[in-house]
């Protein structure tokens, strides 16, 4: 039986459209909010159709030396062109991008996961320092 951790995929986001791309400062100021944006399909556009789409992005922060991460947020994308008239006939679509502010007094790693309804689970990370 497969374990969940074995199902997460990763790759260079410049070559793979499913990888969540984390944009955040390399250096954050202690105790001050900074902006984080996570996008799937940053360099190579990901389809957003009823049949093929990103369902969600989740973001965590693991402080250096901590055993477990904190969940920062989970972002659901629920409009992919489906309608009562049929697939891809709606004019409403959501893009797989989440932006939020966070602050921390400790350096660590922002971790992100995403889920494509066709290609499964993906992950990435970004280290930040705090001064």
N, C-alpha and C positions, 0 to 999 in steps of 0.2 A: 504494500500500500504506500502510495506517495505521501510525503509530508508536505505541508503548505510551503515551507521554506524552499523546497526543491522546485516549486512551480513558478517562482519569480524569475523573470528574465531581465537581462540588462544588456546594453550595447552603447555605442557612441551615438549620442542623440543627433549628430550631424549626418548620420547615415541611416538611422532607424527612427521612423515616425512615431513609434509607440512609447518611447522613453520620456518620462516626465522631466522637463528641463526646469531646473531651479535657478531663478535669478534673485540674488541677494548680495549685499555688500560683502566683500572679503573680510572687512573689519567693522565691527559694530561698536558703538559707544555703550559702556556699561550703564544699564538701567534706562536707556533711551529706545523708543520704538524705532524700528526700521522696517522698510517695505520688503516683502517677499512675494514673488510671482512664480507660479508653477504653470507651465504650459505643456500640453501634449501636441506634437505636430509643429514644433517651433521652426525647425529648418526645412523639414519636409512635411507638407500638409497632410494631416490625417483625414480620411473621409468622415463625413458626418451625415450619414444616411440612416434610414430606418434599419437597414440590414447590417450596417457596419459603422460603429461609433464608439467613442469613449464614454463609459457609463459613469465613472467617478475618479476623483483624485483624492488621496489622503496624504496628510503631511504630519511629520513627527519631528521632535527635537531631542537629540541625545546629548546631554552635557558631558564634557570630558570627565571620565572617571565614574559616571553613573552606570548603574546596572540596567536600568530600563528607560526607554524614551517617554516623553510626554506627547500625547496627541495634541497637535495644534489645531487641526481642522480636517473636516471631510466635506468634499464638495461634490454634489450630485448633479449630473447633466441629464435632463429628462425629456428634452424636445429635440427630436431627430427627424423631423419631417413627416412623422406618422399622422394620420388623420382618419376620420370616419369614412372618408372617400377612398382611402387606401394608402399604401406606403409612399413616402416622399411626395405627397400631394399637398401638404401643409406649407405655409410660408414661415413657420416658426422653427428655428434651429438654435441650438445652444453651442457655443464654442468651448472647447476643453481648456479653459484658463481660469485660474483662481488667484486672486491678489488679496493680501491681508497684511496687517502690521503685527509685529511681535517684538518683545524685548527680553533680554536675558542678562544676568550678571556673570555668566560663565561661558567660556568658549565651548564649542561642540560641533555637532553635525546635524544639518537639516536632512531628513530622510523623506523621500516621497515615493508613493506607490500609485499606480493607475491600473484601470481595468478596461480592456477592449473586449467587446462582446464576441469577437471572432478570434483574437490572438492572445487572450488571457491577461495575466498579471505581469506588470513591469515595475522596475524600481530604479532609483538613482539617489545620489547623495551629494551634499555640498558642505564643505568644512567652513566654519566661520570662526574668527578670533574676536575677542572682546577686550577692549582697553578702557 
